[in-house]
Amino acid sequence: MPLEIVRNDITKMKVDAIVNAANSGLQMGGGVCGAIFQAAGARELQAACDKIGHCPVGGAVITEGFRLDAKSIIHTVGPIWRGGSQNEERLLRSCYENSLKLASDNGYESIAFPLISSGIYGYPKEQALQVAVSAISAFLMEHEMLAYIVVFDKKAFRLSEKLFNSIDEYIDEHYVDEQTMIFSKRDRRYAEMQSELAPKSQLEVLQDRSLEDILGQIDESFSERLLRFIDEKGMTDVATYKKANIDRKLFNKIKNSKTYTPQKKTIVAFAIALQLDLDKTNELLNTAGYALSNSSKFDVIVRYFIERNNYNIFEINEALFVYDQMLLGA
């Protein structure tokens, strides 16, 4: 997927460029900066940085990746948090924008970021993440590139307390574990068998026949249904796959193959991009043999956001990440 949040060691990311949360003097520091210097080869990287000499806050410069899997290291200097009144947000956004532009100018197709300024520089993690996602997603709407936000562990990543509590309450109310579902299905099947033994009224027969007629008319493939929804929403293909956090190559594969069935997370991503309600979302899922279920935390979290008309795919992915679920997109 074009923008993905991953839990990993940024020095081990196999991308064209990794981003270093640097200081203005481009000297080896602690935290992420120190880890990158050590992994790349501290002596060689420091010598390359010394040749550049300086980088302003919000700016970005580039060096070789040396011993890293990445071709290059983009060094950017984040702002120190001073309460939010010293242009911190604008400067932090510039870090991402300038780093992405530098990667694009070098013809790179993938880049990995740490959560800039959220360590010793004290930028509140929740706000730092919002700036990162906003800046990167805006860039990706105009460019084709894979971008990663890399966090080392969950302690470095959290939802707002209000949102977390709200989702937690919703999960408690709606989530049903698999064992409960097994018994529930048995009870439901027993009720259905009892119902089948009873004679049907004329109205029920007509209703069943009408349902069969309707089902008989449903012959659209997933691809056809998706393209119809895109047309009905008045959206372009490009706007749709970018808002869905879907790679252009995968979208073209879906569009040009009526028989191809993507993963469930990809279909849900399209539903979010198209701002489909729950009925339409299930309609799209059904064409590929899927459905939303209360026995899946992924499904329950997705339902939480759709029911509240919140179609911000990156905010949904933040929540899914916190709950160790697969992310939307591909």
C-alpha positions in Angstrom: 0.0 0.0 0.0 1.3 3.5 -0.7 1.3 4.6 2.9 1.8 2.0 5.6 2.5 2.1 9.4 4.9 -0.7 10.4 6.5 -1.8 13.6 10.1 -2.4 12.7 13.7 -1.2 13.1 14.1 1.5 10.5 17.7 0.5 9.8 16.4 -2.8 8.5 13.9 -1.4 6.1 14.6 -2.4 2.5 13.6 0.8 0.7 15.3 3.2 -1.6 15.8 5.8 1.2 15.4 5.9 5.0 15.0 9.2 6.8 17.2 10.2 9.7 15.9 12.5 12.4 19.0 14.6 12.4 20.3 17.6 14.2 21.3 20.8 12.4 25.0 20.0 12.7 24.5 16.6 11.1 26.4 15.0 13.9 25.8 11.5 15.2 23.3 11.7 18.0 21.2 9.3 20.1 18.0 7.5 19.5 17.0 6.9 15.8 19.9 9.1 14.6 22.5 7.1 16.6 21.0 3.8 15.4 21.2 4.8 11.8 24.8 6.0 12.1 25.8 2.7 13.7 24.1 0.6 11.2 25.3 2.6 8.2 28.9 2.8 9.5 29.5 5.7 11.8 32.8 6.9 10.4 31.8 6.8 6.7 28.4 8.5 7.4 29.9 11.2 9.6 32.4 12.0 7.0 29.7 12.4 4.4 27.6 14.6 6.7 30.7 16.7 7.5 31.0 17.5 3.8 27.5 18.9 3.8 28.0 20.6 7.1 24.6 21.9 8.1 20.9 21.4 7.6 18.2 23.9 8.8 15.2 23.0 10.8 12.5 21.7 8.3 15.1 21.1 5.6 16.5 17.9 4.2 19.8 16.7 2.7 20.9 13.4 1.3 23.9 11.0 1.7 24.8 7.5 0.6 23.3 4.6 2.6 26.7 2.9 3.0 26.1 -0.4 4.9 22.3 -0.1 5.0 20.0 -1.9 2.6 18.7 1.5 1.6 20.4 3.3 -1.2 20.4 6.6 0.6 19.8 8.3 3.9 17.8 11.5 3.8 18.6 13.7 6.9 16.0 16.1 8.1 15.9 18.3 11.2 12.7 18.4 13.1 11.6 21.2 15.4 11.9 21.1 19.1 8.5 21.2 20.8 8.0 24.5 22.6 4.3 24.3 23.2 3.1 24.6 19.6 3.4 28.4 19.3 6.7 28.5 17.5 5.7 27.2 14.1 6.4 23.7 15.1 3.7 22.2 12.9 4.8 24.0 9.8 8.4 23.1 10.3 7.6 19.4 11.0 5.4 19.3 7.9 8.3 20.8 5.9 10.5 17.9 7.1 8.2 15.4 5.4 7.6 17.5 2.3 11.3 18.2 1.7 12.3 14.6 2.4 9.7 13.3 -0.1 10.7 15.8 -2.7 14.3 14.9 -2.4 13.4 11.2 -2.8 11.3 12.0 -5.8 14.0 14.1 -7.4 16.4 11.1 -7.1 13.8 8.8 -8.8 13.2 6.8 -5.7 10.1 4.6 -5.4 10.1 3.9 -1.6 11.0 5.7 1.6 10.8 5.0 5.3 10.3 7.7 8.0 10.6 7.6 11.8 8.1 9.7 13.7 10.2 12.8 13.5 10.6 15.1 16.6 8.6 12.7 18.8 11.6 11.5 20.8 13.9 13.8 22.7 12.6 16.9 20.8 9.4 16.4 22.7 6.7 16.7 20.0 3.5 15.0 21.3 3.3 11.7 19.5 -0.3 11.9 18.6 0.1 15.3 17.0 3.4 14.2 15.3 1.7 11.3 13.8 -1.2 13.5 12.5 1.3 15.8 10.8 3.2 12.9 9.3 0.2 11.2 7.9 -1.3 14.4 6.5 1.9 15.5 4.8 2.8 12.1 3.3 -0.8 11.4 2.1 -1.0 14.8 0.5 2.2 14.1 -1.4 1.1 10.7 -2.5 -2.1 12.1 -4.0 0.2 13.7 -6.6 3.0 11.1 -6.8 3.5 7.4 -7.1 5.7 6.2 -4.2 5.6 3.8 -1.3 6.0 5.4 2.1 6.4 3.8 5.5 6.0 5.3 9.0 8.2 3.1 11.1 7.6 2.8 14.9 9.8 0.6 17.0 7.1 -0.5 19.4 3.6 0.2 20.6 4.8 2.5 23.3 5.8 5.0 20.6 2.3 4.9 19.1 -1.1 5.6 20.5 -4.5 6.8 19.6 -6.1 9.7 21.5 -7.5 8.5 24.8 -11.0 9.6 23.7 -11.0 7.7 20.4 -9.3 4.6 22.1 -12.0 4.5 24.8 -14.8 4.9 22.3 -13.5 2.1 20.1 -12.9 -0.1 23.1 -16.5 0.3 24.2 -17.8 -0.4 20.7 -15.7 -3.6 20.5 -17.0 -4.7 23.9 -20.5 -4.2 22.8 -20.4 -5.7 19.4 -17.5 -8.2 19.2 -18.4 -11.9 19.6 -15.6 -14.4 19.9 -15.5 -17.5 17.6 -16.6 -20.0 20.3 -19.7 -17.9 21.0 -20.4 -17.7 17.3 -20.3 -21.5 17.0 -23.0 -21.9 19.6 -24.9 -19.0 18.1 -24.9 -20.6 14.7 -26.1 -23.9 16.1 -29.0 -22.2 17.8 -29.8 -20.3 14.7 -29.7 -23.4 12.5 -32.0 -25.2 15.0 -34.5 -22.4 14.7 -34.2 -22.5 10.9 -34.9 -26.2 10.9 -38.0 -25.7 13.0 -39.2 -23.0 10.7 -38.6 -25.2 7.6 -40.9 -27.9 9.1 -43.8 -25.4 9.4 -45.9 -24.7 6.3 -45.1 -21.4 4.6 -47.7 -18.7 4.1 -48.5 -17.5 0.7 -46.7 -14.2 1.5 -43.5 -16.0 2.5 -43.6 -18.0 -0.7 -43.9 -14.8 -2.7 -41.1 -13.2 -0.7 -38.8 -16.2 -1.3 -39.6 -16.2 -5.0 -38.9 -12.5 -5.2 -35.5 -13.0 -3.4 -34.6 -15.7 -5.9 -35.5 -13.5 -8.8 -33.3 -10.7 -7.3 -30.4 -13.1 -6.7 -30.7 -14.4 -10.2 -30.1 -10.9 -11.5 -26.9 -10.4 -9.6 -24.2 -11.4 -12.0 -21.7 -8.5 -11.6 -18.1 -9.4 -10.8 -16.3 -7.5 -8.0 -14.5 -5.5 -10.7 -17.7 -4.5 -12.4 -19.5 -3.6 -9.2 -16.5 -1.5 -8.1 -16.3 0.4 -11.4 -20.1 1.0 -11.2 -19.8 2.4 -7.7 -16.9 4.7 -8.8 -19.1 6.0 -11.7 -22.1 6.5 -9.4 -19.9 8.5 -7.0 -18.6 10.6 -9.8 -15.0 9.9 -8.9 -12.0 9.2 -11.2 -10.0 5.9 -11.1 -6.9 7.7 -9.9 -8.7 9.6 -7.0 -10.3 6.3 -6.0 -7.2 4.1 -5.7 -5.2 6.9 -4.1 -7.9 7.6 -1.5 -8.1 3.8 -0.9 -4.3 3.6 -0.3 -4.1 1.2 -3.2 -1.1 0.8 -5.5 -1.8 1.8 -9.1 -0.6 -1.6 -10.5 -3.0 -3.5 -8.3 -5.9 -1.2 -9.3 -5.2 -1.8 -13.0 -5.1 -5.5 -12.3 -8.5 -5.4 -10.7 -9.9 -3.2 -13.4 -8.7 -5.3 -16.3 -9.6 -8.8 -14.8 -13.2 -9.6 -14.0 -12.1 -12.9 -12.4 -9.5 -11.4 -10.0 -10.5 -11.3 -6.3 -8.4 -9.0 -4.1 -8.0 -9.4 -0.3 -10.8 -8.3 2.0 -8.7 -5.4 3.4 -8.4 -4.1 -0.2 -12.1 -4.2 -0.8 -12.9 -2.5 2.4 -10.3 0.2 1.5 -12.3 0.9 -1.7 -15.5 1.1 0.3 -13.9 3.6 2.6 -12.5 5.6 -0.4 -16.0 5.7 -1.9 -17.7 6.5 1.4 -20.1 3.6 1.1 -22.5 2.9 3.9 -22.7 -0.5 5.7 -25.2 -1.9 3.2 -23.2 -0.8 0.1 -20.0 -2.0 1.8 -21.4 -5.5 2.3 -22.8 -5.4 -1.2 -19.3 -4.8 -2.5 -17.8 -7.4 -0.2 -20.4 -10.0 -1.2 -19.3 -9.8 -4.9 -16.0 -11.3 -3.8 -17.4 -13.7 -1.3 -16.7 -11.7 1.9 -18.9 -10.0 4.5 -18.4 -8.0 7.7 -18.8 -10.2 10.8 -19.0 -9.5 14.6 -16.5 -12.3 15.1 -13.7 -10.3 13.6 -12.2 -7.3 15.4 -11.0 -6.0 12.1 -14.6 -6.0 10.9 -16.0 -4.5 14.1 -13.5 -1.6 14.0 -14.3 -0.9 10.3 -18.0 -0.9 11.2 -17.3 1.6 14.0 -15.9 4.1 11.6 -18.5 3.6 8.9 -21.4 4.0 11.3 -19.9 7.3 12.4 -19.3 8.5 8.7 -15.6 8.7 9.4 -14.0 7.7 6.1 -10.4 8.9 7.0 -8.5 5.7 5.9 -5.4 6.7 7.7 -7.2 7.3 11.0 -8.9 3.9 10.5 -5.5 2.3 9.9 -4.1 3.9 13.0 -6.8 2.2 15.0 -6.3 -1.1 13.3 -2.6 -0.9 14.0 -3.1 -0.3 17.7 -5.4 -3.4 17.8 -2.9 -5.6 15.8 -5.2 -5.9 12.8 -4.3 -5.9 9.1 -4.3 -2.4 7.6 -6.6 -1.1 4.8 -5.0 -0.9 1.4 -2.7 -3.1 -0.5 
